[in-house]
């Protein structure tokens, strides 16, 4: 299996060095480059074609949100994990809207970092219920100012099986869990997710989950 190609974007050299060391000490990872600002991150993402980008939110020239938006617009396949000091960073919401697969706190344990990179590389979201709740609250706030009606045409395109998968994704289930629960192959779940993304006009798992939650198609509670 080819190593996961990682690009590190952070304006602190010492922090970049620490992330590089964690990745390189772990088998199956290759750090293909480092960026010290958002503009450089966009350029390196274009030339190096990494699989996963560890993206600091607060960087000069272009911040992490702006860089993520530019990168995912060019290459939706790249997986971005935004890095923040604060759990309730106001930019986390914007970063996810921009195409990030999730977030990590900068004081995260090394094993959690490694697991996170592998998770998003598989195309799965990296977002816990706490952050999902914060993002939903922000959606509600925005929706009060801007009407956000359910997009009937998009929803009607989903099959019953796809709607079930979407609800499970919104509740944080990974492909393995969904496959077991629905008695499907993981490859089948992955393929159906791709169709769901296309029908809902979203780029990744996180955006699909937030779409479902925002439109009232799913809840965070598995019992509902």
N, C-alpha and C positions, 0 to 999 in steps of 0.2 A: 504494500500500500504506500502511495506517495506521501511524503511528509506534508503536514498542514503548513502552508506558507503564511506567515504572520508579518504584518506591517505595524510598527509601533509609532504612534503620533502623540507627542507630549513635549511641552516647552521646557521641561526640566531634564537636563542630561542625566543626572543621577537616577531619576526615576525610570527613564528609558533604559538605562544600563541594568537596573534591577529587574525590569520586565524581561529584557533580553536574556538575562542569566537564568531566570525561572523557566523560560521557554526552552532554552538550549540545553538545560540540564535534564529536561524531560524528553524522552525518545518520541520521535514522530512529529517534531516541530522544526521548522526552519524560519528564522527571522530574516526576511528578505530586505528589510530596510528600516530606517528611522526618520521621522519627520519632526522638526522642531516648531512648526506652525501649521495652521490649517491649509494654507496655500501650497506648501510643500507636500503635505499629505495628499492633496488632490493630484499633484503631478506624479508623485511616486506610485499612487494607486493605479494611475493610467499606464505607467511604464512597466511596473513590476507585476501587476495583476495578482495581488495577494488573495488568499482565500478568506482571511479574517483580518480585520483592522481593530487594534486596541486604540480607541480615540479619546483623548482628553477633551473635555468640554471647553475648558477655559484656555484657549490658545490665542496668540496674536495673529494679526493680518486677517485670517479667517478663523472663527471659533469652530469648535467641534460640530455644532449643529449645521453651520454653513458648509463645512467641509463634507459632512455626511450627506447632505442634500445633493451637493455637486457630484460626489462619487457614486451614489446609488442611482442618480439620474443617468449617468453614463454606463454603469454596470450594476444592474439590480442583483446580480448573482453574488456580489461581494457581501460578506457578513460583517457588520460593524457592531462592536461593543463599546458603548460610551463609558468613560471613566469619570467619576465625580467624587468630591470630598464629602458631599452632603447627601444623605438619603433622600431628602425632600428638595433636591436641586430643581429649581423652576425650569431649567433647560432640559430635564429628562423628557418631559412631555413633548417639547419641540423636537428633540432628537429622534424620538420614536416616530413622530409624524414625518420626519425627514427620511426615515428608512432604517434607522438603527434596529437591531434585533433585540436589544436589551441594554442593561447597564450593570456596572460593577462599582462598588465603593473602592476607593484607592487603598484602604487598609485591609482589603480582602486577603484571606489566607491563600497560600500558594496552590494548594490542592483544589480550592474552589476556582481559582483563575484557570487552571488547566482544564478542569471539568467544563467551565464556561466556554472556553475556546472550542472544545470538542463538540459541545452541545450546539452552538450556532453553526459550526462547520457542517453538521448533519442537517442543517436547515430548520432547527427547532428554536423556539423563542427562549429568551433568558429574561423572564420577568416574573417577579413574585407577586403574591396577592396584595401586598402592601402598596407596591408601586402601581399595580393595576388599579387599585382603588383611588390613588392620587390622580392617575391619568383620567379615570372616569369622572372624577369630580371636576377636573379641568374641562373635560368635554361638556359636562352639564353647564358649567359657567359660560363657556363659549356659546353653547346652544341657546342660552337665554337671550343672548344678543343677536345670534344668527340662527334662524330657523333651520333645523336639520331633520326634514321629514324622512321617513323610511323610503329607501329607494326600491320601490315595488318591482320594477323591471329586473333589477339585479337579483333580488331575493328569489323571484319566481323562477329564475334560471337554475337555481340549485335543486338537485334531486333530494329526495328524502334522506338517502344515505349521506349525501354531502352535508346536509343540514345537521345531521347527527354528529358527523366528524367536526364540523365547525363549532358546535356547542361544546364538545369535549376539548377542543383546542382552547376555547375561551376560558375553560376551567383549569387550564394548565397541564392537560394530559400530553405526554409525549407520544411519538409514533408507536413505540413498543406497547404502551398502555392501551392506546386506541385499538391497535391490531388485536390484542388479547381480548379486549372487551367486546369487539365486534366480530371476532373470529375471522379476521382478515390477515393477509400477509402484510408485513411492514411496507413492502414495495407498493402494494395496492394503495395503502394509506397515503404514501408519499405522492403517488400519481394523482390520486383524487384531490389532495391538497393543491397540487399545481393547477388543476381545473378550477378549484374554488378561487384561487388567487386571480385567475384570468377573469372569471365571471364577476368578481367583486371589484376588479380593477385595483388590487392592492399588490404590493411587492413581496410581502413576506408574512410569516406566521403571526408575528406580533401585530401587524396592521390588520390582519384578518380577525384576530381575537378581539381587538379593540373595536373594529367595525361591528362585530356581532354584539358586543356588550353595549355599544352606543345605540344601536338600532333596536335594542330590546329583544334580540333573537336568542340571547343566552344570558345566564347569570353566573356569578362567581361561585355560587353554592351548588355543588353537584346534586343535592337533594331536591332542588327545584326543577 
